[in-house]
């Protein structure tokens, strides 16, 4: 009985080692939106509502792009298992091109859907504030979904850590850029120096 059970559990450690960076990477996408909400929330309720409204559109588009890109991983894993480098290269190139195309398409779809913000039952002040935010996050879909092409290829080769590190670094950069774009570039000490 114990021997039979060990046949099924012997791969658990390897699977956890392989899967944990993937989980952290996927959580990293959600963490970006959480940090945006926390930092923008310090400006006021209208600004927070605007970011949340924009993120609702962005999240749908991002989920579609990520869902599409996940098809690359098993295809690459299959070519890796067969030691077919040429087929793996073809999957990577076609997958990256399709991810980039999907990124452009989703970005355009989000930009075109901006008038739908008025149909969401939100105050006009919130909708006006959501417009510029939605524009920038829509444009960010292009590099995000293109990155997914690289990420899924790497994960198909069982190299799950590089994409996790890239996602964590992206989160750090997001916090830094958020700070300067939300609160401005002038140091706080300048206000103290003024008479």
N, C-alpha and C positions, 0 to 999 in steps of 0.2 A: 504493500500500500504506500509506504513512505517512498520507495524507489519509484513507483509509478507517478507519484505527485512531484517528485524532484525533476522528472522529465519535462513537466510543464512549467515549473518555476525556475529552471536553470537560466532561462533567457530574461528573467525579470530585471536583473541588475543592468544588463546591456540595454534593454528597452528603456528603462528609466534614464540611463545616461544619455541615450539618444533623444528621448522625448522631452526631457526637462528644459533644454535650451529652446526647443520649439515652442513650448508653453510660455516661457518667459518672453520670447520674441512676439508672440501673439498678444500677450498682455501689454507689451510695450506700445502697441498701436492704440489700445484703449487708454493707456496711461497718458498719452499725449493730449487726448481730449479732456481727461480729468484735470490735468495741470492747467490747460487753457481755461477751464471753468473756474478753478480755484483762483488763478491769478487775475482774470478779468473780473471775477466777482468782487474784488476789492474796489473796483471803480463804481459799482452801483448795481441796482437790481435790473435796470433797463439794459445795461451792457451785458450782464450775465444772461438775461433772457435772450438777447440777440445772439450770443455765442451758442447757447443751447439750441436755439432754433436753427442756426447754420449747421451745427454738428449733426442734427437729425437728418438733414439732407446728405451731408458728407458721409455719415456712417453707412447709409444704404449703398451709396456708390462705392465706398471703400470695401464693403463686404462682398459686393458683386465682383470687384476686381481681384480681391484675395481669393475668393472662391474659384474664379476662373483659373488663376495661376497655380492652384494646388494640383491641377492635372499634370503639371510638369514633373513633379517629384516621383510618382510611380513609373512614369515613362523613362526617366533618367535612371532610376534604380534598376529597371529591367535591363537597360543597355549596359549598365555597370556590372550586373550579375553575369551577363553574357560576354563581358570583356570586349564589347563592340564600341570602340572609341569613336568611330566615324558616325554611327547611329546616335550616340550620345551627344556628339557635337551638333548634329542636325536638330535633335530635340531642343538643345539649348538655344541655338540660333533662332529657330522658328518660334520657340516659346517666348524668347526675349522680344522678338519683333511683334508678336501678337499681344504681349503684355503692354508694350509701348503703345500700340494702336488702341488697345482697350483703355489705357490711361488717358489718351487724347479724347477718345469717345466719351468716357465717363466725365472727364473735365468739362467738355462741351455740354453734355447733358445737364450737369449741375448748373452751369452758367445760364443755359437756356431756361432752366426751371426757376430762376430767381423771381419772376413774376408770381409764381405760386406761393411765395412767402405772404403775399397779401391775402391769400385764401385760407391761411392757417388760423384765422381768428385772433391774431395778435395785435396789440396797439401799433399804430403807424410809427411811433417813435422807435419801437423795438425792431420793426421791419427795416426802417432806414438804417439803423445801426448794424443790422445783420448783413446788409448788402455788401459792404467792403470786406467783411470777414469771410463771407461765403465765396467771394471772388478769389481770395487768396488761397483758401483751403481747396477750392476747385482746381486751381492751377497746380497745387501740390500733389494732386492725384497722379499727374504724369510721372514725376520721379518716384513716387511711392509704388505705383503698380509696376514700373520698370524695375525697381529694386526687388520686387517680389519675384521677377523672372530669375534674377541672380540667386535670391534666397532659396527658391524652390529647387533650382539646379544643384546648389550646394548641399541641400538637405537630401536630395536624391542620391548623392554620393556619400551619404552618412556623415557629412561635415556640418553638424548643426550649430556649432558654437560661433563660427564667424558671423553669421546672420544675427545671432543673439547679441554679440558685442556691438555690431553696427547699429542695431535697434536701441541698445542702451546708450550708445554715444549720441544717437539722434535725439533721445529724450533729454540728455544733458544740454545739447545745443538748443533744443526747443525752449528749455527753461531760461537760458541766457538770452536768447533772442526775444522771448516773450517779455522779459524784464525791460529790455531797452525799447522795444516797440510799444509796450503798454505804458510804462512809467516815464519814458524819455531818456535822453542821453546826458542830461546835465547832472553832475554829481550833487549829492545832498549838501555837501559842505559849502557850496556856493551860496545857498540861501542863508547860511549862518554868517557868512563874511559880509554880506550887504548891510549897510548902516540902516 
